[in-house]
Structures are given as structure tokens and as C-alpha cells.
Amino acid sequence: MTVSVEISYYPLSGNFIPPIRNFIDKINQYEGLKVVTNGMSTQIFGEYSLVMNALTTEIRKAMELPHSVFVMKIVNADLSD
């Protein structure tokens, strides 16, 4: 099953840009995912298990920082076009 995910990351600290950039850079390293980023969110498209495994790994790493917030929408369709 192919999914589309829209995710926004809000590190609640004064220096919030580096963690966001790091999260996006890490997600971009996963093969088999299409990643589109804009000023408000990041969209990730791909096979369900690939997308969810990548998100599980990278969200866990990001949550090691204090007070990290993620907002995510998941659709069971490829909306990349």
C-alpha cells in the first residue's frame, strides 16, 4: 500500500532550525521515499512500511530533544502528483 504523509516538526526551543533541518536531511536519505519540503511542512510518499519505519526511527531520535512536537496526516493513497 502506498501512503502520503504530511508532517510538521516543532522543536520547542530557541534554536529550532537545526533540529528541523536535521530531521528533513535524515528523511531524505531513505531510499524509496519521495520527499517534498516547503515552508510549512514536509510531504513523504512511498510504500507504507518504508515510510512508517523511516518516521519511527527519525521521530524517536528527534524526541530525544526536550519538548518536541510533531503534527502528522496520513493518507492511504499516493498524492504526489
Helices and strands as residue ranges (DSSP letters): E 2-11, H 17-28, E 34-37, E 42-47, H 48-62, E 68-75
